[in-house]
Amino acid sequence: MFSISEAELYARHITKPETPLLREVRETTTRELAYDTMLSGPLVGSLLRLLVGISGARNVLEVGTFTGYATLQMALALPDGGIIRTCESNEKYAGIARRFFERYREEGGETEIRILPGLAMDSIRDHVLSASRDPHSGVDDTSHPVRDQKPGAPLDFIFLDADKEQYPEYYELLVPALQPGGVMVIDNAFWGGDVWNKKEKDRKAAAIDRMNRMISGNPEVENVMLTVRDGLHIIRKKP
């Protein structure tokens, strides 16, 4: 009899293993926070890394850093001169992420990684979507200069994994900033099945369901929802 949990274990076994640094991020998250359910994990992380590489992305936005696992997965796929701007308002999570971003640089990582300050929605407006700001504004988590990218440049790739109640607002804000052909990946699109199982949805499930339907009805994007972990909604802005 087919088992989803067994299939996921098999998939993790067959997928190429994570790097020692990524494994350490995962283990440290479990040890220091006593939970790791918010971590993207090896399968989602490997898929993000593959999609970033396939798309040829150079300018990446991540909304919801947590401890930096997905950030580092994507960084490994970016070319020289690539940049990731990532938003995390929880200082405890951001502190763990900074430690591993520094380790990434010490081990020769070339991708520019910036943790943006403050609340994600404000950070996106102030440091990503505003073309009038200094490209070196914000919190710079690397000694390398930003190369070729400006805060107002169209985004090539977006990974959204933040406050679920704000998912519709994030989607409406970010799709116009995505360049034609650009990709957005949204985590927790199933929300444990609550988006379809419950007639009376809580606010998070209702917001995710609303966003999913907004995407499905938007003629400007192509979309597919994958049954990977808690559901990944992948969209591509039509050229």
N, C-alpha and C positions, 0 to 999 in steps of 0.2 A: 504494500500500500504506500502511495506517495505521501511523503511528509515534507512540509515546507521547512521545518527546522532542520531536518536531515539534509535537505537540498542546500540550505544555506551553509551548513558545515562542510559539505562536499565542495561547494563553490569557493569557500574560503581556503580549503586545502589546495584546490587546483590553481586559484589565482596566485600570481607571483607574490612572494612574501614581502611584507613591509620592510623598510630599512631599519637598522638598529635604532636610529634616532626616533623614528615614528613609533616603534614599539615602546621606547622609553617614555614618549609622551603619553601613550595610552596607559602604561603601567603607573606612571606618576599621577595621572589623573585619578585613577582608581584608589591609589594609596592616600593621596593628600586630600581628596574631596569625598572619599568613601562612597562614591557612585560614579558611573561613567555612562549613564544612559543618554546623556546629551552629546556624547562623543559620536562623530560620524562613523567611526569604525573602519576596518580594513576594506570591506566591500564597497561601501559608499565612497570612501577616500580614493580607492583605486579607480573607480568609475569617474570621479571628478578629474583625477589626474589624466586619464585617457581622453576625456572629452576636451579638456583644456588643450592637450597636445593636438588632437584631431582638428580642433577649430582654428588653430594658429593664433590663439589669443595672446595679446601682449598687455592689455589693460584690464585688470580683474578687480571686481568689487566683491567682498564677502561681507554679508550682514549677519553678524553673530559669530565671533571668533571662538568662544569658549576657551579651550586651552591650546588651540593652534594646530590641532591634528589635520583638519581639512586644509587649512592654510598652507601647511608645509607640503601636503600631497600635491596641491596645485602648483606651488612654487617649483617643485621638481620638474614640471612639464613646461614651464615658461622659458622662452629664449632669452639670450643676453639682452638686457635693456627692458625686460618685462617688469611690471610692477603690480603688487597686490595691495589694495587699501582694504583694511578690515576693521569692523566696528565691534567694540566690546565695552559696555558701560560698567560691568562688574569688575572691580579692581583686583579681586582675588583671582578670578579667571585670567584676566589680562596679565597679571604678574607671572603666572605659570607660563603663559604663551611667550612673554618677553624672554624668559630664560631659555626657552627652546629656539626662539628666533635667533638669539645671540649664538647659541651652539651651532645652528645652521650656518651662520656667517663664518664662524671659526673653522668649520669644516669645509669652507670653500664655496658655500652657496652664493649665487650671483643675483638672484631675484631681489628686487627692492620690496620690503615688507613694511607697511606702516599701520600701526594701530591708531585709529582716529579717536579724538577725545570726545567725551560727552555722550549724550543720547544718540542712538544710531540715526534717527530721522533727521536730527539737526546736523549731525556730522556729514551725512550724505549731501544735504543741501549746501552746507558751508564749504566743504572740502572736496567734493566730487563733482557736483553739478554746476558749481559757479565758475565760469570761465574767467571771471575778472580777478580771482585771487592769485596770490603768489604761488607758483608750483611747489615752493618749499615750505608752505604754511602747514600748520597742524603738527601732530606729534610724529616725529621722524624716528623710526626704530632701526635705522641703519646708517652707517657712515657713508654709504655710496650716494652720489647725487642721483636725482631723478633724471633719467635719460629718455628723451624723446616724448615723454608723456606730460600732459597738462591736466589739471583737475577737471577741466571742462571738456576734455576729449571724449568722444563716444566710447562707451564701454564695450569690450569684446565679450566678456563673460561675467556672469553674476551668479553667486551662490547665496541663496536666501535661507537662513536657518535662525531666525530671531523670534521676537514676540509674536506668537501666533494670532493674537487678536488684531494685530496691525498688518497682517498679510495682505489684505485687499489694498490698503493704503500704500504699502511698499510696492506692490505690483504696479499700481497706477503711476507712482512716482518714477519707477525705474524703467519701465518699458520704453518711454520716449528717449531715455538716455542710452538705450542699447542700440548699437549700430546695426544697419541692415545685415543680416546673416549672423548676428550675435546670438549667444546662447544664454539662457537663464535656467538654473537648476534650483528647484524648491524642495526642501526636505519636509518630512512629516505630513505629506499630502493626504495620508489616511487617518492620522491622529488616532491610532489604535483601533480603527474601524468605526469610530464615533461619527464620522462624516456621513455614513450611510446606515449605521445600526440604530441610531437613536432618533426617535421622532421629535423629542424635545432636546435639542442639542445645547450644550453649554456654549459660552461665548467663543471659546477657542475653536471648537469644532464647527460652529456656525460660520465663523470668519474664514476658516480654511475652505469649507464647502463653497462659500460665496466666491472666494478667489478662484477655486478650481473651475467653477462655472463661468466666471468672467473670462478666464483663459480659453475655455472651450468655445465660447461665443465670440471671441475676438478674431476678425478676419485678417488682422495684420500679422498673426503668428501661426506657426505650426506647433503642434504639441503632441506629446505622448506621455502617459503615466505608467511608470514601471513599478512592478511589485517587488521592489528591493527594500528590505527592512520595513520601515513605516511608510513606504510610498514615496517615490521621487517623481515630481512633475517637471518634465523637461520641455522647454519651449525654445523655438528658434524664430527670431524676427525675420519675416520674409524680406528678401532683397528688394 
